Amino acid sequence: MNKKVVLAYSGGLDTSVAIKWLIDSGFDVVCYMSDVGQVGDFKKAQKKALKIGASKVYIDDCRTDFVKNYIFPALKANAVYEGKYFLATALSRPLIGKRLAEIAKKEKADCVAHGCTGKGNDQVRIELAVKTLHGNIDIIAPVREWDLPTRESEIEYAKIHNIPIDVSIKKPYSIDKNLWGCSIESGKLEDPSYEPGNDVYQMTKDPDKAPSKPLYINIYFEKGIPKKINGKKVKEVSLVDYLNKKGGLYSIGRSDIVEDRLVGIKSREIYEAPAAKILTEAHKSLEELVLDRETLHFKEMISIKYSRLIYDGLWFTPLRNALAKFIDETQKHVTGTVRMKLTRSQAVCVGRKSKYSKYKLDLATYGEGDTFDQSLAKGFIEIWGLPYKK
């Protein structure tokens, strides 16, 4: 009897080829598909997997789980890796790894497999999640093992074995998209000096064709979590989807970064994250209003570490859990409304209000009603600068 493997299947080039390769290696292949908001025909992908030879295909709608338990915790932390990457792909991997481990237990599988490359970050993220939650199971990474060293050779393999694919040698971009954003790499993009054309982008409109009239959106947060758009309560997935569409229309959330991968190499990546950009700017603006200075400044340092833990695949770890508890503590009063102005490639806070505001007009104003005693400043400066006097 063949060993059973549960393959994290996307329907893309690598995992489609992996089905055939695993079958030829003597495995009964069960495919697992996780819907985290990527655009695609899951039924079509399911039929393709079965046609290639998979014995079963799971289709799992994880969108609400993804937003509530992965995206929003990252938003509360203002998690942005190296200042540009909103961690869309990185956030989905622990969820996929968790569900992969659960399906493997249900199927009594001997091992799990994924289509990640040996030089990428996703292999670490998925495997650490699986090992944390199902430590005794073996993991297979066909891309690290097969004799198909390039995407071009994979494309040729697919043609030989009649595996339908949606990629060509002429346009071999690798695209990973979900509710929180899209990452694009490979092909011409591997030249850091190459300027990507508009054909590269999946979620955002050409900036030159964006509306000239600004769009104002009021976002209401409750304890750091967005709950309402323009006064109307909106469910988690719909809220993110709405902001992606509006932000994409204005070409908001694009970034072009040469980032530092976990495995030690630099990689040129193109990212799109309209909703993430809008919500993060709004959330940070509300925190500026309600958090005290020391908490706000210390949290900025925590945000950098939290982002790195997500990027490095360390979601299911004691430190990430501990930092999440600290972040939740800081969000107790992050409640209020932020007015965002969307213009071409820009999302800017133009107003914010909260019942927990620490802004005091009578202290801040230079006009009538000023209660700040400026005579105290001289003594304050003397004491503040005392350690630095010569």
Secondary structure as UniProt FT lines:
FT   STRAND          3..8
FT   HELIX           13..24
FT   TURN            25..26
FT   STRAND          27..35
FT   HELIX           42..52
FT   STRAND          56..61
FT   HELIX           63..66
FT   HELIX           67..71
FT   HELIX           72..76
FT   TURN            77..78
FT   TURN            82..84
FT   HELIX           88..107
FT   STRAND          111..113
FT   TURN            118..119
FT   HELIX           122..133
FT   TURN            135..136
FT   STRAND          138..140
FT   HELIX           142..145
FT   HELIX           151..160
FT   TURN            161..162
FT   STRAND          174..178
FT   TURN            179..180
FT   STRAND          181..185
FT   HELIX           187..190
FT   TURN            192..193
FT   TURN            198..199
FT   HELIX           207..209
FT   STRAND          215..222
FT   TURN            223..224
FT   STRAND          225..229
FT   TURN            230..231
FT   STRAND          232..233
FT   HELIX           236..249
FT   TURN            250..251
FT   STRAND          254..260
FT   TURN            262..263
FT   STRAND          266..272
FT   HELIX           274..290
FT   HELIX           293..311
FT   TURN            312..313
FT   HELIX           318..330
FT   TURN            331..333
FT   STRAND          336..343
FT   TURN            344..345
FT   STRAND          346..353
FT   TURN            355..356
FT   HELIX           361..364
FT   TURN            368..369
FT   TURN            374..375
FT   HELIX           376..384
FT   HELIX           386..388
//
